[in-house]
Amino acid sequence: MNLLAHLPFTPLEAAAAALALMTLLTFSAFGVDKWKARHGRWRIPEATLLLMAALGGSIGALLGMRVWHHKTLHRKFTLGIPLILTLQAALAAWLIL
């Protein structure tokens, strides 16, 4: 029996929804971390922000860097986030084709 046949959405739609959610969460995390930086509060670890990007939130991370002007002077972000996004795009293209 095919369990996927009974779902109200396709696997591609589920993946797109998961990526959209991760993008929103990562974008928000960059904004919260910027706010915390300005107010001298406990910060979100850089490793967490990079992990969120690697888990599908790379577009949100890139947008967060641009909108919030956050982590724009850190090489691991200015080089790492675009690299993660490029690798994710290549993986998505390979999976789709």
N, C-alpha and C positions, 0 to 999 in steps of 0.2 A: 504494500500500500504506500502511495506517495503522500507523505504528510504535507509537503509544500503545496500540493494541489488545492488544499483546503484553506490556505491563508488568503486574507483579503487584499494582499499586496504581493508583488513579485520580489524575489531576492534583490534585484537591482534597486527597486523602490525602497526597500528596507535599508540597503547600504547607503543610498542617497540621504535618507532621513537621519541615519546615524552620523554621517559626515556633516550634515547641516547642524545637528545638535552639538557635535564636537567643535565645529567652527564657532558657534555662538558661545559655548562655554569657554573656549580658549581666548576669544576676543574679550569676553568679560573679565577673565582672569588677568589679562594684561592691563585692563582699565583699573581693576581693583588694586593690583600691585603698584601702579603708578600713583593712585590715590594714597596708598599706604606709605609710599616713598616720600610724598610731599608732606605727610602728616606725622612722620617719624614713628610709624607703627611697625609691628612685626610683618615681615615681607614674605611673599610666596617665593620659595626657593627657585633659583634659575633652572635647576634640574627638573623641577615640576613643570615649569613653563615649556621647556624643551620636550619633555615627555608628552605633554598635551599636544604639542605640534606634531610629534612623531606618531601619535595615535589617531591622527586624522584631522587635527585642528590647525594645520599649517597655514591655511588661508586666513583663519581667524587670527593667528599669531602675526602674520604679515600685515593684516589690516590693523591689528592692535598696535603694532609698532608705528604705523603711519599715523593713525588717528590720535593715539595717546602720546605720540612722540616718546615712546618708551623703549629702552634697550637699543636705541639706534646707534650708540657709540660702542657697543660690545660686539667684538668680532664673531664670537660664537653665535650671536643672533643675526648679525647683518650678513654673514656667510652661511650659517647653519640653517636658518629658516628657509631661505630660497633653495638651498640644497635639498632639504627634506621635501619641500614642495615639488621640486623637479623629480626626485626619486618616486614620490607618490604618484605623480602624473604618469611617469613611465610605467610603473606597476599597473595603474588603472588601464592604460592603453594596452598593455600586454594581456591583461585579463579579459578585456573586452574583445580584442582582436583575436 
